[in-house]
Amino acid sequence: MAREDEKERGLKLSSVSPAQDDFVAAFTSETLPISGRVVRMGPRSLSPILQRHAYPDHLGEILGEAVLLSTLIGSAMKFQGRILAQAEGDGPVSMLVGEYNTDGSVRAYSRYEAERWAYLEKVNRGEKPHMPQLFGPQGALALIIIQDDRNVQPYQGIVPLVKGSLADCAEDYFHQSQQVQTCLALSVKRDAAGEWHAGGMMIQKMAGDDARGDTDEGWREAMALFNTLDPEELCSEELPAQDLLYRLFHEGGVRMQSPEPLDDNCTCNEERLRHTLAGMPDESLREMAEDDGMLGVDCQFCARHYDIPVEAVTGAAN
């Protein structure tokens, strides 16, 4: 009973759901100068995405990290829209993108060369590859923010993929482009039954002011606590996120806000696809069409197939 009372003082929750997977939530410390977010993904969000594409395990892990990253950043946006964590290069993986939409939907896909990937796996002897191995020396990570308001131009921030992990590269982005000190931890694993589980956490330093005073010492303490995170803890099915936050920050008190649910839900639809195709030259569209006059298009994210009459998207129809 004493431990439960202590836990209640250390972790204050705002309508927290008992669900352990498929949500993102903000949290704050009552004594440390940080704002943070924690995310868990599993059977309703990330797992069906990775199972649908059947990527090699390590590629699935890194693609899952991109989805975690976009969710941690995007869920803090104050407007409706989506954010893409998009990595590109000329290595075995040419493109990898994880997308979060403010309605709680996530999606992802990757393009890679199977032969070069197999060679990389052989060279690494089963160890997880680092970013330059995946994307080459000119690889880059772009964080792309697209608002639903079409009058607002998309924002794009880019950072080189020169560090070992996606999280390390993203921390560089915040330091260089946003000038916000940030710690990120991302973890993705597949269990024996083939289900994928993932967890991520991000903390950012709050600037000092008259109320807080100098925040440097408190930030150093927060970083030291954050660095005790174990990758297994981040995505453990047995350790709820609220218990993980309590383990890390209970001495000063931590408040976790109401979680926002996440799900695997691609935003593709025929109307949007027709609009995109209508912007292409008629000649190109007719060359792409099958003998029956249909354009067969597959969504790279969800693998959904669309058959669209070429006459419906050419100049003659508009």
Secondary structure as GFF3:
##gff-version 3
##sequence-region A 1 318
A	DSSP	alpha_helix	2	10	.	.	.	ID=ss1
A	DSSP	beta_strand	11	13	.	.	.	ID=ss2
A	DSSP	beta_strand	23	29	.	.	.	ID=ss3
A	DSSP	beta_strand	34	41	.	.	.	ID=ss4
A	DSSP	alpha_helix	46	53	.	.	.	ID=ss5
A	DSSP	alpha_helix	57	74	.	.	.	ID=ss6
A	DSSP	beta_strand	81	88	.	.	.	ID=ss7
A	DSSP	beta_strand	93	101	.	.	.	ID=ss8
A	DSSP	beta_strand	105	112	.	.	.	ID=ss9
A	DSSP	alpha_helix	114	124	.	.	.	ID=ss10
A	DSSP	alpha_helix	131	135	.	.	.	ID=ss11
A	DSSP	beta_strand	140	147	.	.	.	ID=ss12
A	DSSP	beta_strand	155	160	.	.	.	ID=ss13
A	DSSP	alpha_helix	166	173	.	.	.	ID=ss14
A	DSSP	pi_helix	174	178	.	.	.	ID=ss15
A	DSSP	beta_strand	182	190	.	.	.	ID=ss16
A	DSSP	beta_strand	196	205	.	.	.	ID=ss17
A	DSSP	alpha_helix	216	226	.	.	.	ID=ss18
A	DSSP	alpha_helix	231	234	.	.	.	ID=ss19
A	DSSP	alpha_helix	241	249	.	.	.	ID=ss20
A	DSSP	beta_strand	254	256	.	.	.	ID=ss21
A	DSSP	beta_strand	260	261	.	.	.	ID=ss22
A	DSSP	beta_strand	263	264	.	.	.	ID=ss23
A	DSSP	alpha_helix	270	278	.	.	.	ID=ss24
A	DSSP	alpha_helix	282	288	.	.	.	ID=ss25
A	DSSP	beta_strand	294	298	.	.	.	ID=ss26
A	DSSP	beta_strand	305	309	.	.	.	ID=ss27
A	DSSP	three_ten_helix	310	312	.	.	.	ID=ss28
A	DSSP	three_ten_helix	315	317	.	.	.	ID=ss29
###
